[in-house]
């Protein structure tokens, strides 16, 4: 539960769990413990630090499943809506356009994301 949710949020930021842990003052050994034994969960203090970092609730972190849609911004939800409405040809064109933007450097890098926080 916790580990999968934590890992999902780290991936969403484009960072490794150890990188996030370092940013919020959690030892890498603790991360290894959580990764290797999914029955382990953070102390209430660490759980709160993680929740605050990701702007989610502690309850969400401990939930049995990840409701990733609830974490999307309105813009991301709108993109998904439009993509789902497209025919196959439109989807291919959209994916090629996004790939082109990526190759042009239009996506945030880890340092850009860190600068926002």
C-alpha positions, 0 to 999 in steps of 0.5 A: 500500500504505502510503498506503491503510493510513495513510488507512484508519487515519486515517479510523477515528479520524475524522481527516484524515491531516494532522491525525494527522501533526501530532500525531506530528510529521510535516510536511504536505509529507511527507503530500502526498508520500505522498498523491501518489506511492503508491510512496513510503513513510516512513522506518523512524523515521516508520513506527515513529511511525505504527505506534505511534500506531495500535497496529499493526505496521510490517509491517501498515502496509506490507501489500498490503491492509488487513485492517480486521476485524483492527483491530476491537474485540471489541464491534465484531465482536459488532455486525457478527455480530448485524447479519449475523444480522438479517433486512432489517427488523431491519437497517433498525430497527438502522440507524434506531436508530444514526442516532437515537443519532448525532443525540442526540450519542452518538458520540465527537467528534474532541476526545473521541478525542484526549483518550483518547490 
